Amino acid sequence: MVRTREPSNSSPIYPHRHLFEKRPCLNEQRIARTALHSLVRWEGWLGSNVLRKGRLLANVAPVILRQRFAPVLSLAHFSLAIFGIFRLLNRENWLKQDVKFDGPCSGDWIVVLPQNRFPAMLLQASHRVQAEPLGQPDTYRKSTTCWSVEQFRLPAPIFQCWHVIILGLLFATFCSSSWGQAPATWNGATSGYWHDASRWSTAVVPDADTQTIFNTLGSYSVSWNNDSSAGDLIITNNRFNDMAFVAATGRTHVANGDTILNQAILNVGIYYPESPIPKFQLESRGSAIVDDYSHITLENADWNISSNLLVGVNTSSFRSGRINVLNGSTLHSETAQISSYADEFSSRVIVAGIGSAFEVDGGLTVGTSGTFGQAHLQIQSEATLRTGSASLAGRGTIVYIDGQSVWENNGNLDVGTSDSHVNILIGAASGNALVRSTGLTTIHPGFQGGSNVSVENNSRFEFGEMSRASFGQVSVDATSRVQGDVIFTGNNTLSSINTSLNIVTPYLNEVRVANNGNLSGSGQYGFGLKNERSGELRTLGNETVRFGGSTENLNAGRILNFGGLVEFESYLVNTGTINGRGIFVGRGGWENQGSMGFSGTTDVVGSVFNGDGKLIVTSGGATTTFYDRVINYGDIKTSANSHTVFFDFVNGSSFSGEGHAYFEGGFSPGFSPGVAVLGGNLTLGSSNDLLIEVGGTNYGQFDKMLVAGDLNLDGTLSIALWDDFELGYGMSFLIADVAGTRFGTFQGLGEGSLVGNFSGHDLFITYGAGGNGQGIALFTAVPEPSGFLLVGLGCTILLRRSRRKASAIQCR
């Protein structure tokens, strides 16, 4: 048991020096030690030894346990105490001196615990030390605490003379000033500088771990400098409907603990246009509570909260709080909750002004379910709200996004509950607002007509996904737009979906139907399509389906066309399957990252990009016609007895199958340059232009066709030098190796004709190259000129450029 005894005499002034006493083992003598220049007097005889050196302590005051443990400081105290052991064991530090102790306390054991950063020591006497009054007691002491700790006496045979020091070391480590400290309370001055010690109840400026309290009625101005700091920052007043008002200017204030406002007003970072000052930085390394009618205004200031922000969420009656973030200020927290306990005391957070922002890394909760718990959140005048996710509840909770402001929500958005109604008003006043939520948005029907989202005055609401019922709670005026995926399941006709979306068709062009079931029917619709993995779009022979959305269409499921028309106004990405026959129109183009297969007569309108390793196949004796540009990084297969026709320019390397491929609009093997493999017959039609790129003499450095069947030649030939390559004497390039039979020649180019001249070198053509003499080769002359080189002078030479500064010649 530890008992405390208060002195019989005290005054408002306590000593700034201290004294401790130790009893050594030698000769059972009493030893005393004083700090240098101590104000406590010693008189009388103690024995043969008195400690003279090794002074560790000074400026000691009574201990007050702190509110949090500081292990780092305790470790430092431990090190200092070890240093003290070696100093005490130094026998040279002992002298003879007569000393008498007139102290404020008496007892068998005396412990004085310091408030400064040095370890405490243990006082031991062989008999009781009597307290005798000093000549001027009021001058030298104030409330010194003495503890009787006789039960801690350790066996001398074991510890010998070290036992006193070890016990002192334990007290120093766990009960020193690094572990306990008084709160610092602002003392009521009408104005003052944070670093003015006279403004604080402790007469000491708060350090990094001190709880700081403003709890006096009135209006106070505090100037915080960039090195000011405190543990908990508490602004409070327990008198109902009275406020403690603090206006803070300066640069930086750090609260290592929580920031708590209770019936208080705090204005920080006030901006003076005539004399601008740096932004005020308020950092709360714990939670922040703005409660019980408290207000905080940030103006030209940033407030960073490491944990939770709670605004008016105390469970006691009639709680509310308000925060204003103005003129380029930022409020940041890990999570945040805004609510109030009663309808008539609604909590509010207002963010306004260019550059002003409210940022919540995790979840934002506005309002709570039930009758109470309403709140208002206003983002206006070009301000920004950023949240990880958001949940809105309560009866009467309103979120305003207005005046060119933006809400970026990077998760789910939950609006209302079954017993609440919440309104999100986007652009209700001045307009031009944007709300973008990437996750699932759920709008509950709930109480009194349920919750709703209103989009007005040239504003936008972009949601990730939303159910059919939730989308019915969204209203959009003629100037505004919505964008996102509306989820449908089960069997649906397109006409019923168009009706149930409940918005005039022209305003759906950025909305997609997210189909998780079976979708069928005929007609023209203003929305796009996102066909999920479990979704299927089916069109019959007499049906026409047009999706008019302006956003990208996606197909991860199946699109089946049984002879009808399927049309998409915008780009379509296929990661599933597209099968059938009939007409497929993609005015924005087709990207195949899955598979496309056609049987019967099929027309594909729109440019086609066939991804690496992906397949487009025509089978069953069918004919597929591509009317626009085709880029083939995968394989376009034409099965036996089938035909694939290309009416625009084609790049690609793999055209497999035993069927017949027709190039009528232009063809270039590979990709700058490359080798194209054709598994069946090849026809280069009369309107085709074959582009051959030459970048070297080795395989793969110039374009080449490997034709497994017959080759039918017509059209024109163009040559492009690639990557600054230059022709030389005696070069040859086999551009077509034909396993079957070649028929025809290029227009205007007979056997041995001059194709063109490049850097002073003539390039010629021959049709008798390759393994069976049916291939096509280009070659340059040997150094000695010969008569046949004059053949083909009637060719028309046209300069062309490739993608890398290459000149080309076209001969007809």
Secondary structure as the mmCIF struct_conf table of DSSP 4:
data_model
#
loop_
_struct_conf.conf_type_id
_struct_conf.id
_struct_conf.beg_label_comp_id
_struct_conf.beg_label_asym_id
_struct_conf.beg_label_seq_id
_struct_conf.end_label_comp_id
_struct_conf.end_label_asym_id
_struct_conf.end_label_seq_id
STRN STRN1 ARG A 3 ARG A 5
BEND BEND1 SER A 8 SER A 8
BEND BEND2 PRO A 12 PRO A 12
BEND BEND3 HIS A 16 ARG A 17
STRN STRN2 LEU A 19 LYS A 22
BEND BEND4 CYS A 25 CYS A 25
HELX_RH_3T_P HELX_RH_3T_P1 LEU A 26 GLU A 28
STRN STRN3 ILE A 31 THR A 34
TURN_TY1_P TURN_TY1_P1 LEU A 36 HIS A 37
BEND BEND5 LEU A 39 VAL A 40
STRN STRN4 TRP A 42 TRP A 42
BEND BEND6 GLY A 44 GLY A 44
BEND BEND7 SER A 48 SER A 48
STRN STRN5 VAL A 50 LEU A 51
BEND BEND8 LYS A 53 LYS A 53
BEND BEND9 ASN A 59 ASN A 59
BEND BEND10 GLN A 67 ARG A 68
HELX_RH_AL_P HELX_RH_AL_P1 PRO A 71 LEU A 89
HELX_RH_3T_P HELX_RH_3T_P2 ARG A 91 ASN A 93
STRN STRN6 TRP A 94 LEU A 95
STRN STRN7 PHE A 101 PHE A 101
BEND BEND11 PRO A 104 PRO A 104
STRN STRN8 GLY A 107 VAL A 112
BEND BEND12 GLN A 115 PHE A 118
STRN STRN9 MET A 121 VAL A 129
HELX_LH_PP_P HELX_LH_PP_P1 GLN A 130 ALA A 131
BEND BEND13 GLY A 135 GLN A 136
HELX_RH_AL_P HELX_RH_AL_P2 PRO A 137 TYR A 140
BEND BEND14 LYS A 142 SER A 143
STRN STRN10 CYS A 146 SER A 148
HELX_RH_3T_P HELX_RH_3T_P3 GLU A 150 PHE A 152
HELX_LH_PP_P HELX_LH_PP_P2 ARG A 153 PRO A 155
HELX_RH_AL_P HELX_RH_AL_P3 ALA A 156 PHE A 159
HELX_RH_3T_P HELX_RH_3T_P4 GLN A 160 TRP A 162
HELX_RH_AL_P HELX_RH_AL_P4 HIS A 163 CYS A 175
BEND BEND15 SER A 176 SER A 176
TURN_TY1_P TURN_TY1_P2 SER A 177 TRP A 179
STRN STRN11 ALA A 184 THR A 185
STRN STRN12 TRP A 186 TRP A 186
BEND BEND16 THR A 190 THR A 190
STRN STRN13 SER A 191 TYR A 193
TURN_TY1_P TURN_TY1_P3 TRP A 194 HIS A 195
HELX_RH_3T_P HELX_RH_3T_P5 ALA A 197 ARG A 199
STRN STRN14 TRP A 200 TRP A 200
TURN_TY1_P TURN_TY1_P4 SER A 201 THR A 202
BEND BEND17 ALA A 203 VAL A 204
TURN_TY1_P TURN_TY1_P5 ALA A 208 ASP A 209
STRN STRN15 THR A 212 PHE A 214
BEND BEND18 LEU A 217 LEU A 217
STRN STRN16 GLY A 218 TRP A 224
TURN_TY1_P TURN_TY1_P6 ASN A 226 ASP A 227
STRN STRN17 SER A 228 ALA A 230
BEND BEND19 GLY A 231 GLY A 231
STRN STRN18 LEU A 233 THR A 236
BEND BEND20 ARG A 239 ARG A 239
TURN_TY1_P TURN_TY1_P7 PHE A 240 ASN A 241
STRN STRN19 ALA A 244 GLY A 250
BEND BEND21 ARG A 251 ARG A 251
STRN STRN20 THR A 252 ALA A 255
BEND BEND22 ASN A 256 GLY A 257
STRN STRN21 THR A 259 ASN A 262
BEND BEND23 GLN A 263 GLN A 263
STRN STRN22 ALA A 264 VAL A 268
BEND BEND24 GLY A 269 GLY A 269
TURN_TY1_P TURN_TY1_P8 PRO A 273 GLU A 274
BEND BEND25 SER A 275 SER A 275
HELX_LH_PP_P HELX_LH_PP_P3 PRO A 278 LYS A 279
STRN STRN23 PHE A 280 SER A 284
BEND BEND26 ARG A 285 GLY A 286
STRN STRN24 ALA A 288 ASP A 291
TURN_TY1_P TURN_TY1_P9 ASP A 292 TYR A 293
STRN STRN25 SER A 294 GLU A 299
BEND BEND27 ASN A 300 ASN A 300
STRN STRN26 ALA A 301 VAL A 311
BEND BEND28 GLY A 312 GLY A 312
BEND BEND29 THR A 315 PHE A 318
STRN STRN27 GLY A 321 LEU A 326
TURN_TY1_P TURN_TY1_P10 ASN A 327 GLY A 328
STRN STRN28 THR A 330 ILE A 338
BEND BEND30 TYR A 341 ALA A 342
TURN_TY1_P TURN_TY1_P11 ASP A 343 GLU A 344
BEND BEND31 PHE A 345 PHE A 345
STRN STRN29 SER A 347 ALA A 352
BEND BEND32 GLY A 353 GLY A 353
TURN_TY1_P TURN_TY1_P12 ILE A 354 GLY A 355
STRN STRN30 ALA A 357 VAL A 366
BEND BEND33 GLY A 367 GLY A 367
BEND BEND34 SER A 369 PHE A 372
STRN STRN31 ALA A 375 GLN A 380
BEND BEND35 SER A 381 GLU A 382
STRN STRN32 THR A 384 LEU A 392
BEND BEND36 GLY A 394 GLY A 394
STRN STRN33 ARG A 395 ILE A 401
BEND BEND37 GLY A 403 GLN A 404
STRN STRN34 VAL A 406 ASN A 409
BEND BEND38 GLY A 411 GLY A 411
STRN STRN35 LEU A 413 VAL A 415
TURN_TY1_P TURN_TY1_P13 SER A 418 ASP A 419
STRN STRN36 HIS A 421 ILE A 426
BEND BEND39 GLY A 427 SER A 430
STRN STRN37 LEU A 434 ILE A 443
BEND BEND40 PHE A 447 PHE A 447
TURN_TY1_P TURN_TY1_P14 GLN A 448 GLY A 449
STRN STRN38 ASN A 452 VAL A 455
BEND BEND41 ASN A 457 ASN A 458
STRN STRN39 ARG A 460 SER A 467
HELX_RH_AL_P HELX_RH_AL_P5 ARG A 468 PHE A 471
TURN_TY1_P TURN_TY1_P15 GLY A 472 GLN A 473
STRN STRN40 VAL A 474 VAL A 476
TURN_TY1_P TURN_TY1_P16 ALA A 478 THR A 479
STRN STRN41 ARG A 481 PHE A 488
BEND BEND42 GLY A 490 GLY A 490
STRN STRN42 ASN A 491 THR A 493
HELX_RH_AL_P HELX_RH_AL_P6 LEU A 494 SER A 500
TURN_TY1_P TURN_TY1_P17 LEU A 501 LEU A 501
BEND BEND43 ILE A 503 ILE A 503
HELX_RH_3T_P HELX_RH_3T_P6 THR A 505 LEU A 508
TURN_TY1_P TURN_TY1_P18 ASN A 509 GLU A 510
STRN STRN43 VAL A 511 ASN A 515
BEND BEND44 ASN A 516 GLY A 517
STRN STRN44 ASN A 518 SER A 520
STRN STRN45 GLY A 523 TYR A 525
BEND BEND45 GLY A 526 PHE A 527
STRN STRN46 GLY A 528 ASN A 531
TURN_TY1_P TURN_TY1_P19 ARG A 533 SER A 534
STRN STRN47 GLU A 536 THR A 539
TURN_TY1_P TURN_TY1_P20 GLY A 541 ASN A 542
STRN STRN48 THR A 544 PHE A 547
BEND BEND46 SER A 550 THR A 551
HELX_LH_PP_P HELX_LH_PP_P4 GLU A 552 GLU A 552
STRN STRN49 ASN A 553 ASN A 555
BEND BEND47 ALA A 556 GLY A 557
STRN STRN50 ARG A 558 PHE A 568
BEND BEND48 GLU A 569 SER A 570
STRN STRN51 LEU A 572 ASN A 574
BEND BEND49 THR A 575 GLY A 576
STRN STRN52 THR A 577 GLY A 586
TURN_TY1_P TURN_TY1_P21 ARG A 587 GLY A 588
STRN STRN53 TRP A 590 ASN A 592
BEND BEND50 GLN A 593 GLY A 594
STRN STRN54 SER A 595 VAL A 605
BEND BEND51 GLY A 606 GLY A 606
STRN STRN55 VAL A 608 ASN A 610
TURN_TY1_P TURN_TY1_P22 ASP A 612 GLY A 613
STRN STRN56 LEU A 615 SER A 619
BEND BEND52 GLY A 620 GLY A 621
STRN STRN57 THR A 623 PHE A 626
BEND BEND53 ASP A 628 ASP A 628
STRN STRN58 VAL A 630 ASN A 632
BEND BEND54 TYR A 633 GLY A 634
STRN STRN59 ASP A 635 THR A 638
TURN_TY1_P TURN_TY1_P23 ALA A 640 ASN A 641
STRN STRN60 HIS A 643 PHE A 646
BEND BEND55 ASP A 648 ASP A 648
STRN STRN61 VAL A 650 GLY A 652
BEND BEND56 SER A 653 SER A 653
STRN STRN62 SER A 654 PHE A 655
BEND BEND57 GLY A 657 GLY A 659
STRN STRN63 HIS A 660 PHE A 663
BEND BEND58 GLY A 665 GLY A 665
STRN STRN64 PHE A 667 PRO A 669
STRN STRN65 GLY A 670 GLY A 670
BEND BEND59 PHE A 671 PRO A 673
STRN STRN66 VAL A 675 LEU A 678
BEND BEND60 GLY A 679 GLY A 680
STRN STRN67 ASN A 681 LEU A 684
TURN_TY1_P TURN_TY1_P24 SER A 686 SER A 687
STRN STRN68 ASP A 689 VAL A 694
BEND BEND61 GLY A 695 GLY A 695
BEND BEND62 THR A 697 ASN A 698
TURN_TY1_P TURN_TY1_P25 TYR A 699 GLY A 700
BEND BEND63 GLN A 701 GLN A 701
STRN STRN69 PHE A 702 PHE A 702
STRN STRN70 LYS A 704 VAL A 707
BEND BEND64 ALA A 708 GLY A 709
STRN STRN71 LEU A 711 ASN A 712
BEND BEND65 GLY A 715 GLY A 715
STRN STRN72 THR A 716 LEU A 721
TURN_TY1_P TURN_TY1_P26 ASP A 723 ASP A 724
TURN_TY1_P TURN_TY1_P27 TYR A 729 GLY A 730
STRN STRN73 SER A 732 VAL A 738
BEND BEND66 ALA A 739 GLY A 740
STRN STRN74 ARG A 742 PHE A 743
TURN_TY1_P TURN_TY1_P28 GLN A 747 GLY A 748
TURN_TY1_P TURN_TY1_P29 GLU A 751 GLY A 752
STRN STRN75 LEU A 754 PHE A 758
TURN_TY1_P TURN_TY1_P30 SER A 759 GLY A 760
STRN STRN76 HIS A 761 ALA A 769
BEND BEND67 GLY A 770 GLY A 770
TURN_TY1_P TURN_TY1_P31 GLY A 771 ASN A 772
BEND BEND68 GLY A 773 GLY A 773
STRN STRN77 GLY A 775 THR A 780
BEND BEND69 PRO A 783 GLU A 784
HELX_RH_3T_P HELX_RH_3T_P7 GLY A 787 LEU A 790
TURN_TY1_P TURN_TY1_P32 VAL A 791 GLY A 794
HELX_LH_PP_P HELX_LH_PP_P5 CYS A 795 ILE A 797
STRN STRN78 ARG A 800 ARG A 801
TURN_TY1_P TURN_TY1_P33 ARG A 803 ARG A 804
BEND BEND70 LYS A 805 LYS A 805
STRN STRN79 SER A 807 CYS A 811
#
